[in-house]
């Protein structure tokens, strides 16, 4: 492996997001599927055109999920990590939503988990 290979980065996700997929936030995702649901991640990217600034986005099997701003740097690191991209391509990357109470009331974030779903 060449030392220059580390600069040959770029998302190599195999999943093509269907045109009918809609954006959803974590609160609405929980309302629709419950808090215990594991969501398989097919693609990660950074939305740079949001009115609230750039933030991470996960494409699941059903939706395009807006992720909290505090995860933006983590998402950037994950996109640049070939092993994480490979996990997504193998359907082995996922997340679960959790709820917390902060200074602004109830909020939602995620924990990364094995995304392989039982069939």
N, C-alpha and C positions, 0 to 999 in steps of 0.2 A: 504494500500500500504506500503510495506516495504521500509525502508530507503535505502536499497541496490538496490532497483529497478532502481535508477538513473544510476547504472553502467551496466544495462542490455540493453545497446544501440546497435544499429546496423541497418543498412538500411533494412527496411522491405517494400521496394517498390514492388508492385504487377506486374509491367510491365516487360516483358521479351523482350529485345531489339532484333529485327529481324537481322539476319546475313547480310541482304542486305543494312542495313542503313549505310550511308556514313558520314564521318566527314565533317563538314563545319564550317567556321568562320563567325562572325557576318556580315562582309562586304559582303560576298557572299550570306548570308541568306537574307540580304536587297535587293541585286540585283535580287534574285530569287522571293521574295514574297512582296517586298515593305516595307517601313518604318512603315506603320500603322498596319501591321499584328500582331495579338496576337498569340504567340506560346505557346501551351499547354505543360507543363513539366510533363513527366511521371516518370523520374528518375533523380537524381542528384548524381554525384560521383566526386572524385578527381582522376585525371590522374597523377600518380606518375612517369610515364616513358617518359614524354615529354622531348625533347631536350632543352626546355626552363625552365625546372623545373616543379614542381607540379602546377596544375591549375584546376579550376572547369570545369565540363562538365555537360550539360543538354541534356537529351534525349527527343526530342519532338515526335510528331506523325510521323515525316518524316525523321529526321536527328539526328545525334549526334553532338551537337553544342559545340565547344570550346569557353569557356567564358574567359573574360579578367583576367589577373593575379590579379588585384586589388580586385576581388571578391572571391579569394580563401578562405580567412578566413570566409567570410560570408557563402559560400557554406558549409564549414565544420560545422558551427553552424547550418545551416538549416538541414543537414543530421542527426545531433544528436537530432533534435527537433521532437518529435513524432507528434506534431500537423502539422508541415510542411509536414512530410511524409504522414500523413493522407490526407492532402489537395491534394497532388500529386496523391494518390491512388483514390481519389474521382473526379479526373480530374478538380480540382479547383485551380491549381497552374499554373501560366503562366508568360510570360514576353513579353515586347515590347522593341524593339531596338531603341536607340536614337543615333544621330550623334553629335559629338562635334569637335571643333577645338582646339587643344592643341599645345604644344611646338614642337611636332613631326608631325604636320599636322592634317589631319582629322582622327578621331578615332571613335570607336563604343563601347557602353556599353548597359546595360539593366536596365529597371525598372520592378520590380515584380508587377504583376497584377493578377486579377481573371482569371483563365485559362479556365473557362467554355466557350466553343465556341458555337455559335448559329448554329443550324443544319437546 
